[in-house]
């Protein structure tokens, strides 16, 4: 009986820790270190991005600059979580060339989940010349992302728009729950389903 009491205390302590993890906001606004001395602005976008990478000098959105695109997305998502394939992006119709705002809005209309967007600005106030920037949103509502200032906007690429990956705290709580059920059924003499019934 003593062992069971100790086990209950351990499970309760783990649950309390999991609750604390869940209560912590998972997607705080973070500004990653900038690859140039221009810095990464919050951006003329609504809602504000969770993370941004940039500015990179000049227009980076072409097959010749896949390395720079990959580096920026690795800063946002972590290395190995996304591979830039310019041919696939072009074939998917998620590359918008020129300052066509209608095409950009059409691109963003259905964007939701984990959204990674690259934008080129031909003339950014306070920035040194032409620059490119990369933005990440998690759990964005479809159609909610839009430009609030179109001055200098030139090109865009929608790298990713997917259902959001569960937060680490969610996974932790699920694993704790499964572990608790497993321990309870192992310690019990009756099958767990018989106890529930």
C-alpha positions in Angstrom: 0.0 0.0 0.0 2.9 2.3 0.7 4.3 1.8 -2.8 0.9 2.8 -4.3 0.8 5.9 -2.2 4.2 6.9 -3.4 3.2 6.2 -7.0 0.2 8.5 -6.6 2.4 11.3 -5.4 4.7 10.9 -8.3 1.8 10.9 -10.8 0.3 14.0 -9.1 3.7 15.8 -9.2 4.1 15.0 -12.9 0.5 16.3 -13.7 1.2 19.5 -11.8 4.4 20.0 -13.9 2.5 19.3 -17.1 -0.2 21.9 -16.1 2.5 24.5 -15.6 3.9 23.7 -19.0 0.5 24.0 -20.6 -0.1 27.4 -18.9 3.1 28.8 -20.5 2.4 30.5 -23.8 4.0 28.4 -26.6 4.2 31.0 -29.3 5.7 34.2 -27.9 6.8 36.8 -30.4 10.4 36.3 -31.1 12.8 38.2 -33.4 15.6 36.1 -34.6 19.1 37.5 -35.2 19.3 39.4 -38.4 21.6 38.2 -41.2 22.5 41.8 -42.2 23.0 44.9 -40.2 19.6 46.3 -41.3 17.8 44.2 -38.7 14.4 42.5 -38.7 11.5 44.8 -38.4 8.1 43.7 -37.0 6.9 44.2 -40.6 4.0 45.9 -42.3 1.9 42.8 -41.8 -1.2 41.9 -39.8 -1.5 40.0 -37.6 2.1 40.5 -36.4 4.3 37.4 -37.2 5.5 35.1 -34.4 9.0 35.2 -35.8 10.8 36.9 -38.6 14.2 36.5 -40.3 15.8 39.3 -42.3 16.5 41.6 -43.8 18.6 40.0 -46.5 20.1 42.3 -49.2 18.2 42.4 -52.5 15.5 40.1 -53.9 16.3 36.6 -52.6 13.3 34.9 -54.3 14.7 33.0 -57.2 16.4 29.6 -57.9 19.8 31.3 -57.7 19.2 32.2 -54.0 17.8 29.0 -52.6 20.7 28.8 -50.1 19.8 32.1 -48.5 16.1 31.1 -48.4 16.9 27.8 -46.7 19.1 29.6 -44.1 16.3 32.0 -43.3 13.7 29.3 -43.0 16.0 27.2 -40.8 16.2 30.2 -38.5 12.4 30.2 -38.3 11.5 26.5 -38.2 14.8 24.9 -37.1 17.2 23.1 -39.4 15.8 20.0 -41.2 12.1 21.0 -40.8 11.6 22.3 -44.3 13.6 22.0 -47.6 13.3 24.7 -50.2 12.6 23.3 -53.6 12.1 26.2 -56.0 10.7 24.1 -58.9 8.0 22.7 -56.6 7.1 26.2 -55.3 6.8 27.6 -58.8 4.7 24.6 -60.0 2.4 25.0 -57.0 1.7 28.6 -57.9 2.9 30.0 -54.6 5.4 32.4 -56.1 4.1 35.9 -56.8 6.3 38.0 -59.1 6.0 41.8 -59.4 3.9 44.0 -57.2 0.5 42.3 -58.0 -1.4 42.8 -54.7 -4.4 40.9 -56.0 -2.2 37.8 -56.6 -0.7 38.2 -53.2 -4.1 38.5 -51.5 -5.3 35.4 -53.4 -2.3 33.5 -52.2 -3.0 34.5 -48.5 -6.7 33.9 -48.6 -6.5 30.3 -47.6 -3.2 30.5 -45.6 -3.6 29.0 -42.2 -1.9 26.7 -39.7 1.8 27.1 -39.8 2.4 29.8 -42.4 5.9 30.7 -43.7 5.9 33.8 -46.1 8.8 35.5 -47.8 8.5 39.1 -49.0 10.7 41.4 -51.1 10.6 45.1 -50.6 12.0 47.4 -53.3 12.1 50.4 -51.0 11.8 50.1 -47.3 11.8 53.3 -45.2 14.8 53.3 -42.9 16.4 50.2 -44.6 19.3 50.2 -46.9 18.0 49.5 -50.4 16.2 46.4 -51.7 15.7 43.7 -49.0 13.9 40.4 -48.5 12.4 39.1 -45.2 10.8 35.9 -44.0 7.8 35.6 -41.6 6.3 32.8 -39.6 2.8 32.5 -38.1 1.4 29.6 -36.0 -2.3 29.0 -35.8 -3.1 31.9 -38.2 -6.8 32.2 -39.1 -7.3 31.6 -42.8 -7.4 34.8 -44.7 -6.3 36.9 -41.8 -2.7 37.7 -43.0 -2.5 40.9 -45.1 -0.2 43.8 -45.8 -0.8 47.0 -43.8 1.7 49.0 -45.9 2.3 48.2 -49.5 5.0 50.8 -50.2 7.8 49.1 -52.1 6.3 45.6 -52.0 7.5 43.6 -55.0 7.6 39.7 -54.7 6.3 37.0 -52.4 6.6 33.3 -51.8 4.3 31.2 -49.6 6.6 28.4 -48.5 4.2 26.7 -46.1 0.6 26.8 -45.1 -0.3 23.7 -43.1 -2.2 22.6 -40.0 -0.2 23.6 -36.9 1.9 20.9 -35.2 0.8 20.2 -31.7 2.6 22.1 -29.0 5.3 20.2 -27.0 3.2 20.7 -23.9 0.3 19.0 -25.6 2.5 16.0 -26.4 3.8 16.0 -22.8 0.3 15.9 -21.3 -0.8 13.1 -23.7 2.3 11.0 -22.8 1.6 11.6 -19.1 -2.0 10.5 -19.5 -1.0 7.3 -21.3 1.6 6.6 -18.7 -0.9 7.1 -15.9 -3.4 4.7 -17.5 -0.7 2.2 -18.0 0.5 2.3 -14.4 -3.1 2.1 -13.1 -3.9 -0.9 -15.2 -0.7 -2.6 -14.3 -1.1 -2.2 -10.6 -4.7 -3.2 -10.6 -5.9 -6.9 -10.4 -8.9 -6.2 -12.5 -8.7 -5.1 -16.1 -9.0 -1.3 -16.5 -12.1 -1.5 -18.6 -13.8 -3.6 -15.9 -13.1 -0.8 -13.4 -14.5 1.9 -15.7 -17.7 -0.1 -16.3 
